[in-house]
């Protein structure tokens, strides 16, 4: 919203400067070149009489007719045309009709010719109409620019709110089901491997702190996101038995890189949901690293399709993730997924981070 105010302020200030220049520059130039104040004042008054009708017409359209009528309700659009037609007709009837060609002295008519006088008169009327219509179109054009700026800012605001809502959804989906299973697994570990249970509690604490607080920002450091993903995979792996192989290779970059938070969690959750089977050998492989300026995330898992509509590659979480990619990285990402030989593969590349 502040950017919109700044743009509108610049546009309005530019208009004031231009109109002030149109009124003052001819007189100032004359005064600078000749030094005759009276001549400069005469030129200013003469210029003002010619420019003032254009200025009034422009101002009425810019501040009243265009925003209230043309860009207002549809039933008011006709008033934009009615008001401008009335103004144009009124001005030209008042300005030109009392001073028509018939008022010109006979000696002038005999020297110049009535045809030339009529041609000059009509040319003056046409030129006047042309410049006044040009002022109306200029007011419409600038108001259109301001309107587009407002719509752009509204779109950005809506996009930001949508991204925030989707991020909130991602945070909430970490809570009930995930916490219940994780706490059950940690509870079982306390009797088998107390040290591992203690470590898992610390990971869960770090994960929840990041998801609930650190991820409030629009962008987070990639190193923090990697630490969160690392903890998430370890805690998800607690649910797996010895038939499941979980591999991860999450490489932190050597330079600071920022990404949207919780962007890839849906893919990891999807991999464990569809790629792990307690009665069959299965695997989940997750990797992320920088390739030049591109961030590349890859997730492969064995495929155990569920029945009905709950198919891998679908679901609210994945749809929201794709939506966030489109909102936050338009034209700066690629999303690839395929299934071959019982393996589901997905790859996301964020370009030029």
N, C-alpha and C positions, 0 to 999 in steps of 0.2 A: 504494500500500500504506500509506503514511503517513496518507493521508486516511481509510482504513478504520480504522486504529488510533485516530485522533482521534475518529471517529464512535462507535466502540465505547466509548471512554473516556468520552465525554460521556453515552452511554446508561447505562453502569454507574454513573457518578457520580450521575446523576439518580435512579436507582433507590435508591441508598444514602440520598440526602437525603430522598426521599419516605418510605421505610420508617422512617428515624430520626424524621421528623416525625410519622408515624402513632403511633409508640410514645411519643414525648415530649410532643407538643403538648398533649394533654388535661391531663396533670399540670402542665405549665408554665403553662397558662392558669389552672388552679385556684390554683396557688401565687401567680401574679401578682395575681389578683383578691382572694384571701382572705388570703394571707400565711401560711397554715397548712401547715407542712412535712409533718406527719403525714398530713393529709388528701390532700395532693398525692402522697405516697408510696403511700398506700392506693389512690388512683385509678390510679397507674402500675402497681401490681401487678395490680389488677383488669383494666385494659386489656391488660396484657401476656399474662395468661392467655387472653384472648379472641383476641388478635391473633397470638400465637405460633404456633398451629396453621396459620393462614393463611400466615404467613411461611415456616414450614418447608415447607409444601406448594408454595408458589411457588418457593422456592429449589431444592427437589429437581427440579421440572419445568424450571426455567430453566437450571440448570447440569448436569443429568444426563438426565432422562427425554426431554426434547424433542430436544436435540442428539444424544444417543446412540441413542435408539430411534425417535422420530417422524421425524427428519430423517436417520436413518442408513440401514442396509440395510433393504430391504423386509421381510425375514423377521423383523426386530426390532420392527416397528411394533406388533405385538400386545402386546408387553411394556409399551409406553407405556400402553395401556388397562388391562392387568392390574395394573400397579403402582399406578395411580391408583385403580382400583376397590378394591383391597386396602386402600390407605390410607384412603379414605373410609369403607369399611365398618368397618375397625378403629377409627377415631376415633369414629364415631358409636355403635358397640356399647360401647366403653369409656366414652364420655362420657355418653350418654343412657340406656343400658339400666339401669345400677345406680340411676338416679334417675328412674324412670318415675312415671307418675301414681298407681300403686298405693301408693307410699311416702308420699303426702301425708296428713297427719293428717285424721281424720274430720271435725273441726270446720271445717277449711278446705274440705273437699269439700262439706259441707252448706251452707256460705255461698255458694260459687261455683258448685257443680254439676259433676258429673263430665264432662258433655259439654263444658263450657267449658274444663275442665282438659285434656281430651284434645285439644281444638282448639288450645289454647295450646302443648301439647307437640308436636303434629304441625307446627304453624306454626314452632316453634323449630327442629325438625329440617329442615324444608324451607328455612328461611332460612339455616341453617348449610350445607346442601348447596349452595344457590344461591351463597353467597359463596365457598365453596371451589372450585366449578366455575368461578366467575368468575376466581379466582386462576390456575387452570390455563389458562384461555383467554388471560389476560393474559400469562402466561409464553410460551405458544405464539405470541401475536401479536408480542411483542417479539423473540423468537428469529427469527420470520419476517422482521422488519425487518432484523435483523442478517444473516440469510442473504441477503436481497435486496441489501444493501450489499456483501456479499462477492462475490456473482455480478456485480454491476455493476462492481466493481473488476476482477474477472477478465475481464469482457468488454472493459473499457477497455484492460487490459493486452494481451489478444489482438488487439484492434483496432490498438493501437500497433505490436505486433510485425508484424502483417500489412502495415501501411503502410510500416514500415521495410524489410520484405522486398521489397515492390513497388518502393520507391525504389532499393534495391540492384540490383534487376533493371534498372531504367531506367539506372542508372549503367553497368552492365555492357554494356548494349546500345549504349552510345556507343562502346565500345572497338574491337572487332576490325574489323568491316566499315566503319564510319564512318572510323576512323583510317587504314585501308588506302587507301581512296579519296581521303581528304583529303591524305595524304602524297604520293600519286601526282600529284594535281593541283598541289600546291605544288612538287613536283619539276619538273613541266613548266614552271611559271611561272618558275623560276630562270633559264631560258634566254630566255624571252620578256619577262618583266617582273620583274626582280630586286627592285625596290622593293615591288611588290605581293606577291611571294613572302615578303619579310621581314615585311610587315604581316600576312599570313596566318599565318605562324609565331607571331607575337605573339598573334593571336586564338585560335589553337589552344591555345597555352599558357594563356591566361586561361580558356578554356572548360574545359580539363581540370582546372585548379586549382579552379574553382568546382564542377565535377561531383564531384570526388573528395574535396574537403575542405570547402568553404564550405557545401555542401548537406547536411552532416551534421545541421544543426539541423532541428527540426520545422517551423519557419517561418523564412523569410528575407525581407529587404527586397525589395520589388517592384522597386526600382531595380536591384538586383543581378541579379534574375531577368531583367529586361529586357535588361541588358547581355549576359547569357549567351545569351538567345534571339537577340539581334542578331548576336553572333559565330557562333552556330550557323547562322543563315540565310545569312550571308556565305560560310561555308565550304561549305555545301551548294550554294550558287550557283556555286561554282567548277566543279562537275561539269556545269553547263548550258552549252549553246552559244548562238549568237546568236538562235536561234529561240525561246528561252525568256525571258519577262519575269518578273523577280522584284521584287515591290514589298513594302515593309514600312513600317509606321507604328506604332512602339512608343513611346507617350507616357508618360514617367515622371510620377507624380503630384507635386503640389506639397507634399503632406504625407506623413509616413512611413506606409507601408502594408505589412503583412506577408502573405505567401502561402506555401503549401506549395511546396517547391522541385521543379523539373523536372516541373511539372504539365502543361504544354502541349506538351512536346517531341514526344510521340507524334503529336499532330495535325500538327505541322510536318513531321515525318518522313513521315507518311502522305501529305501534300500533295505532297512532292517525289517520293515513290515512285510515286504514281498520276497525278500531274498534269504530269509532264515526259516529253516524247517527243523524242528527238534528231532525228526526221525530220518533225515537225509543229510548227506554232506552238502554243505552250503558255504557261501563266502560273501563278504562285503569288503570292497576295496575302495578307499577314498584317498584322493590326492589333490593337492592344490599347490601351485607354485607360480612364480613370475617367469614369463617368457618374453624377455625384452621389457616393453612397457605394458604388456598384456597379462592379465591375471587369468589363469586357466584352472578351472575346477573340473575334476573328473570323478565320476562315481560308477563303479561296476558292481553288480551283484548277481548271484544265482537267481533264477526266476521260478517262483512257485505261484502261479496265477491263482487268485481267489475267484470264487464263483460270483456270478451276477455282475453288477455294475462296478464293483470295487476292483478295478483293474489297475495294474501298475502304469504309471504315467498319467493317471487321472487323479481327481480328488480336489477338494477345496484348497488344501495347502499348496499343491503344485500350481493350481490356477492363480492363486494369489501371488505366488513367487514370480510367475511369468508376467503378471500384471505389474508388479513392482519393478521388474526389469525394464518393462516398456516405459514406465513412468519416470524412473530414476536414471536410466541409461538409454534413452531413445537413440537408435542408430549407432550405439557404441557397444553392442553385445551380439553374440551369436549363441543360439541354443540348439544343441543336437541331441537326438535320442534315437536309439534303435535297439532291436532285439535280434540276437543271432546265437544259435547253438546253446540255447538255454541260459544265455547271459543278457541281462539288461544293462545298457550302456547309456550314460548321459554325460554331456560335456557342455559347460558354460564358459564362455570367454568374454571377459570385460576388457574392452580395448582402450589402449592409451591412457592408463591411469597415472 
